[in-house]
Amino acid sequence: MNAFGEKMIVDHVEKAIAKASLANNSRIQDYTVAPFFNFKSATGGHEWIIEFEEEPKDYKRFKIALDNELKIANADYEAKRIKNINIEFPRFVFVPKGTFYEWFKRQKKLGGQHKIPRLTNDRTVIEQLLEIIS
């Protein structure tokens, strides 16, 4: 994902989410990330949709930990997050269990051969997931 020049790769997010989960005694079932755009401020950021297997006790702490781990994993992300000038604090949507399963079902992609895209430069998957929970 490179919507803001952050050059984020799957390895960065995998490591960051694993460390944030471990630090918050939570386990992720599934997730995906896409950019959001704030046209008023000419900025944007990353929107995460996360389904937990085990939820953290403190969601705010989890969000901060994940953002901090992303900064550690990716210097470009860290530089663009300074004072939220280029990239705002991430947005998070925590979805009920079964949301990603429902997405796979609607996409006719049930089975072990298919995986949710972890990072995308467009909002197609995010919007489809948001539609499921609305």
Buried (B, 14 or more C-beta within 10 A) or exposed (E): BEBBEBEBBEEBBEBBBEBBBEBBEBEBBBBBBBBBBEEEEEBBBBBBBBBBEEBBEEBEEBBBBBBBBBBEBBEBBBBBBEEEEBBBEBBBBBBEEEBBBBBBEEEEEEEEEEEBBBBBEEBEBBEBBBEBEE
